[in-house]
């Protein structure tokens, strides 16, 4: 049976600063009606300062089975054995590809954190799914864990881990900005791939 708190205990002695191995996953900029797939970037880091690997894949705009696709991809990554958590910047990739956060955590056997700058409860995602004729994905939204505030201007939802441990992992990945570094770096790389240079502050 998987131990939900094993990633917190492993390699962390009393008084030692937590330096979890996490994978930040973010999609690159894209046009809503583009024909080609959207680049998806993953950055594996130890703590908030050490980048250990970078990976790239692609997913179609508004594609189906986003959870299964991400799980299978992450399982194949060389970084997978050392990972203690996956960090997402939302519950979608490439538009309306909906990620079942709890199912992803169960499949991978590690924590999954969703870190956003606005409360996803205010999201209009359900309306967007209905307008796009993708009402069959609404059931996934009902299974998304509730988010709670974390510090100023940040929201955290999590699966496969207790709230206190999810917050410890998130805190350990914060560095230059309010976003976790693995997610921030993945975002910058995705922008550079599509736009040739990252733009704005992250």
N, C-alpha and C positions, 0 to 999 in steps of 0.2 A: 504494500500500500504506500502511496506517495505521502511523504511528510511535508505538509504545507509550509512549515517553518524551517526546513532544513537549510535553505539558502541563507538564512540569517545566522545560523550557528556555525556553519562551515567556515573554518579559517579565520574566525573573529575571536580573538582572546579578550579577556576582560580589560577594558580601558583602551583597546585598540580601535582606531577609527575604521568604521565600516567602509569597505571598498568593494562593493558588489560588482560582479561581471554582468553587464546589462547590454541589451541590443536595442538601439533606437531605430525605428522604422518609419519612413515618411515617403510620400509620393512626390514626384516633381511637378512643376507647373504644367498645365495642359489646357487645350481648348475643349470646350464642352462637346463640340461636334466633330472633333478630330477623328480620322479613320484609324490611325495607328495607336498602338498601346502606349501606356504611360510608364515611364521609368519609376521604379520603386527602389529606394536606397536603404540599406541596413548598415549601421555602424556599431561595432562591438567595442565597448570600453570597460576599463577597470576604474571604478570610481568616477571622478569627473575630469580627470586629467590625462589618462593614458588611453590612446586609441590603439586597439589591438588588431582590428581587421575591418574591411569595408567590402560590401557585396552589393550587387545590382541585379534586378530582375525587371520584368515588365508585366503590366496587367491591363486588360482592355478597359476603355472608358465604360463605366456603369456595369462592369462585368459581374457575372454570377459566381457563386461559390468562393467568395473572397476568403472566408475563414479556412477552408480546406486548402486553397492555394497557398496562403501564407504559412500555414502549418507545415505543409509538405516542403516548401522552400526552406524554411528555418531549420527543419530537421536535417536537411542536406548540407547545411553550412558547416564549414570546418570549426567555426566558433561554438557550435551548439553544445558540446559536452561541458564547457565551462560556464554556460549562461545560467544565471539565477533569476533573471526577469527580462521580459520584453516590454519596451516602452513605446506606446503609440501616441500620435498627436491627435487622435480622434477615433471614431468608430467606423470611418469609411476610408477607402482608398480609391483613387481614380474616379471620383465622382460618387456614384451610388453603389459602390461595392461595399456592402455592409459586413462588418466583422463581428461575429458572435464572440465577445470577449471571454465569457465563461467557458465556452467550448474550446477556444484556443488555448486557454490555460490548462484545461483538462487534457487536451491532446498532447501538449508539450510537457506537461508535468512540472511547470514552473509558473511563477507569478506573471500576470499581465497587468500593466498599469496603463491607464489612459489619462494623459495629462493635457489639459486645454486651458486657454485663457478666458473662456467664457463658459458659463454653466450650460452643459448640454441639454438640460431640462428645458431650456428656452429655444431649443433648436426647432427649425421648421422642416426637419428631415422627413417626418411622416408625410407631410403635404407634398414634398418633392417626390417621394416614392409613388404616391397615388397619381400625381400628374404625369409621371413617366411610365405609368402602366406597370409598376413593379410592386403592387400591393402584396404580393406573395412574400415579400421580405419584411413586412410590418411585424410579423411574429418575432423576428430577431430583435427588433427594438424593445419588445416587451421583456426580453431576457437581459438587457444591458444593465449592469450594476449601477446603482445611483451614485452620483458624484457628490463630493463634499469639498468645501473650501480648504485650501492649503496656503497659508500665508496670504499675501496681498495679490489679488488678481490672478490666482491660479486655482484650478479645480482638478481633483483626482478621483478617478473611479478605478476599481481594482477587482481582480478575480484570482483565485488560487492562493491567496495570502490574507492574513488578518490586517485590519486597517493600520494598527500600530507599526507592523513590519513593512507595509506598503509605504508608509510615510517615512520610515527610516531609509528605505532604499531610495526613494525620491530625493530626500535631503542629501544623501551621499552623492547624488549625480548632479547636483546644482553647482555651477561654477561661475562662469562669466555673466550669465543672464538668469532670468527667472525660469527659463525652460531647462529641462535636463540636457546636459551636454551631448549625450548620444543622439538625442532627437534633434538638437540644434545643428549639430554637424551634418546629420543626414539631410536636413532641410537645405543647408548651404550647398552641399554636393549636388542635390537634385536641381537646385536653381542653376548652378554652373553648367550642368549637363545640357539643360534646355536653353537657357538664356545666355550661355557663354560666360556669365559672371553673376555671382550672387548679388542681390539687391536688398536695400533696406536693412534695418536692424533686426536681429533675431535674438 
